[in-house]
Amino acid sequence: MAVILKAAIRALDRLLRATLGVFEFCDAPHCLLRLRVARAPHPLTLPGEVVPEGALILELHLWNEHIPPMPPTGPDLAWAVQIQRQLIGSMRAVAALMVSDPRLAEVQAVGGVTVLLWPGRDIGGEKLFQHLGFTISPYHSPLGRFGEFWENLYSWWIMWAFNPATLQGRQLLRLQRVEVWMSTAALLERYATDGERRQ
């Protein structure tokens, strides 16, 4: 029964990605990100600038199938280092795409809404995103607590279907969602190579 349910959740995930326009941009097996071009749902306050509501943005979506399995006992240093390295490599790939793809020339910010991989700890929590260069802010669903419950439930299903060890010690009603954003200029400064920035 569990196998069938997990297969159904994965099929639903594929359907939602197709409906929302989430796309794969990198064929590297260690890439942790998929992308979606969207509009800023509200003004994004970033260091040195405010990205206006409606501006073109690039949403980052975790590539669940590529996330390394978490140890049954919970996250350890080796797992955290692997995740961090893969995210840095993925961000470099995003920067390379933004430099080379003219369709992304007007994108002003990169980021999105995410569930902290492991809230309350250095690995997978806010410090990881800050280390990557993101500005972190609380997330509030446009549908209020009702919307947040269903979003958290979907995230819970996804974690259970793809990487069940990530649910260890976590409660559905206490999942923590945050917004993480970085300006395009900051992304390219941090992750693009010198040759890419000169193009």
C-alpha positions in Angstrom: 0.0 0.0 0.0 2.8 2.4 0.9 4.5 1.7 -2.4 1.3 2.6 -4.3 0.7 5.7 -2.3 4.3 6.9 -2.9 4.0 6.3 -6.6 0.7 8.3 -6.6 2.4 11.2 -4.8 5.3 11.2 -7.2 2.8 11.2 -10.2 1.0 14.1 -8.6 4.3 16.0 -8.2 5.1 15.5 -11.9 1.7 16.7 -12.9 2.0 19.9 -10.7 5.4 20.6 -12.1 4.1 20.3 -15.7 1.1 22.5 -14.9 3.2 25.2 -13.2 5.9 25.2 -15.8 8.7 23.9 -13.5 11.6 22.8 -15.8 14.9 21.0 -15.6 17.8 23.0 -16.9 20.7 20.8 -16.0 21.4 17.1 -16.6 24.0 16.7 -13.9 23.0 13.9 -11.5 24.1 16.1 -8.5 22.0 19.1 -9.5 19.5 19.8 -6.7 17.4 22.4 -8.4 14.6 22.8 -11.0 13.4 26.3 -12.1 10.3 28.2 -12.9 9.9 31.7 -14.4 7.3 33.6 -12.5 6.3 37.1 -11.1 7.1 38.4 -7.7 4.0 37.9 -5.5 4.9 40.9 -3.4 7.7 43.4 -3.1 11.0 41.6 -2.1 13.2 43.6 0.2 16.8 42.6 -0.5 20.1 44.2 0.5 20.4 47.5 -1.4 17.2 47.1 -3.4 13.5 46.3 -3.4 12.3 44.1 -6.2 8.7 45.3 -7.0 5.7 43.2 -7.0 5.1 41.7 -10.5 8.8 41.8 -11.4 10.2 38.8 -13.3 11.7 36.2 -10.9 13.2 32.8 -11.1 11.8 30.3 -8.6 14.1 27.6 -7.3 12.5 24.2 -6.7 14.2 21.3 -5.1 14.8 18.3 -7.3 13.6 15.7 -4.9 14.9 12.7 -6.7 18.5 14.1 -6.5 18.5 14.9 -2.8 20.9 12.5 -1.0 19.1 10.1 1.3 19.3 11.4 4.9 20.8 8.8 7.4 18.1 7.0 9.4 19.4 8.6 12.5 19.0 12.1 11.1 21.4 14.6 9.4 25.1 14.2 10.1 28.1 16.3 9.1 28.8 14.2 6.0 25.2 14.6 4.7 25.3 18.3 5.4 28.5 18.8 3.6 27.2 16.9 0.6 24.0 18.9 0.5 26.0 22.2 0.7 28.4 21.2 -2.1 25.5 20.1 -4.3 23.6 23.3 -3.7 26.7 25.5 -4.5 27.2 23.5 -7.7 23.5 23.9 -8.6 23.6 27.7 -7.9 26.7 28.0 -10.2 24.7 26.2 -12.9 21.8 28.6 -12.4 24.2 31.6 -12.8 25.6 30.1 -16.0 22.1 29.7 -17.4 21.1 33.2 -16.5 24.1 34.6 -18.3 23.5 32.5 -21.5 19.7 32.4 -21.8 18.3 35.7 -23.2 14.8 34.7 -21.9 16.1 35.3 -18.4 17.6 38.7 -19.1 14.8 40.6 -17.2 14.9 38.3 -14.1 15.4 40.5 -11.0 15.6 37.9 -8.2 16.1 34.2 -7.6 14.6 32.2 -4.8 11.2 31.1 -3.5 9.4 29.4 -0.6 10.9 26.4 1.0 10.5 24.1 4.1 13.7 24.3 6.1 15.5 21.0 5.6 16.2 20.7 9.3 14.8 23.6 11.4 16.6 24.6 14.5 20.0 23.3 13.5 22.9 24.7 11.6 22.6 22.1 8.8 19.7 22.5 6.6 18.3 25.5 8.5 18.5 29.2 8.1 22.3 29.3 8.4 22.7 27.2 5.3 20.6 29.6 3.2 22.4 32.6 4.6 25.7 30.9 3.8 24.5 30.5 0.2 23.8 34.3 0.0 20.0 34.3 0.4 17.9 36.8 2.4 15.4 35.0 4.6 12.0 36.2 5.6 8.9 34.6 7.1 6.4 33.1 4.7 2.7 33.9 4.8 0.4 32.1 2.5 -2.1 34.3 0.5 -4.8 31.9 1.8 -3.7 32.3 5.4 -3.4 29.4 7.8 -5.7 27.3 5.7 -3.4 27.6 2.7 -0.3 27.0 4.9 -1.8 23.8 6.2 -2.3 22.3 2.7 1.1 23.5 1.6 2.7 21.9 4.6 0.7 18.7 4.0 1.9 18.5 0.4 5.5 19.1 1.6 5.0 16.3 4.2 3.8 13.9 1.5 6.8 14.8 -0.8 9.3 14.3 2.0 7.7 11.0 2.9 7.6 9.8 -0.7 11.2 10.8 -1.6 13.3 11.0 1.5 11.3 9.7 4.6 14.2 10.1 7.0 13.8 13.9 6.8 10.5 13.5 8.7 12.3 12.1 11.8 11.4 14.2 14.8 9.2 16.6 12.8 5.5 17.3 13.2 3.2 18.3 10.3 1.8 21.3 12.1 5.2 22.6 13.0 6.8 22.5 9.6 8.5 25.9 9.1 8.3 27.6 5.7 10.4 30.6 4.8 11.0 32.8 1.8 14.6 32.9 0.5 15.6 35.4 -2.1 18.7 36.8 -3.8 19.0 39.5 -6.4 20.2 38.6 -9.8 23.2 40.9 -9.4 24.1 39.2 -6.1 23.7 35.7 -7.7 26.0 36.5 -10.6 28.5 38.1 -8.4 28.7 35.1 -6.1 28.3 32.2 -8.5 29.1 33.3 -12.1 32.7 32.8 -13.3 34.7 35.8 -14.4 34.3 34.8 -18.0 30.5 34.6 -17.6 30.2 38.0 -16.0 32.2 39.6 -18.8 29.8 38.3 -21.5 
